[in-house]
Amino acid sequence: MRTIGQLLSDSWAGLKGNWKSPMLASLIYIIISGGFSSGLSALNIFPHDDFDGAFSLLSFLITIPMSVAIAQTFLLYVRGMRQDCIDNMFQKTFREYPRSLSLGFMVSLYTLLWSLLLLVPGIIKALSYSMTNYIALDHPDWSVGECINESMRMMRGHKMRLFLINLIFAGLGILSIFTLGIALLWLCPWMYSIQANFYEDLKKQQA
């Protein structure tokens, strides 16, 4: 398997000269998910019972499947489909909506339940489930449970590596504040590409 440094450099190299499509896909996802988050915050400050529940449900029904779709889009990207990121993201979100929603919902639910015990078990389980979306793309006939179980199997012995990668990007995300968030336009596609490449490495190693 590639080292963390190799994953960082290879994923950056894969984006070089072709930033537009993955950058726009990432930006659309950030705007939509961020817009719903801002709307929910506004409702908490200025509560309105008639809209609060409906808006929360709408946010869940859109952002959850989109989180699945953006991961799968970047897996397709690192496999060579480099001009169709936006189309792939919306196709995975809406044309395959029931599956994307069920995948995102179950992973979120399981992670939440573990997090209710303690923060650390929640983080460990989130890492264990992190390959679920990619596995679902490769195995469209598998159930959600089968995809989650396969993710846990694949991630045995590899959770620390992915945690360190996520830690690096958390630090870079904090530093992006000094660019007024503009650096996120490059940071997010890079992060999604690295996670997809991480899955590709696991898949090759365990084939």
Protein Blocks (a to p, Z undefined) as FASTA:
>chain_A
ZZfklmmmmmmmmmgoplmmmmmmmmmmmmmmmmmmmmmmmmmmmgcfklmmmmmmmmmm
mmmmmmmmmmmmmmmmmnopamlmmmmmmmmmmmmmmmmmmmmmmmmmmmmmmmmmpmml
mmmmmmmmmmmmmmmmmmmmbcfklmmmmmmmmmgoplmmmmmmmmmmmmmmmmmmmnno
mmmmmmmmmmmmmmmmmmmmmmmmmZZ
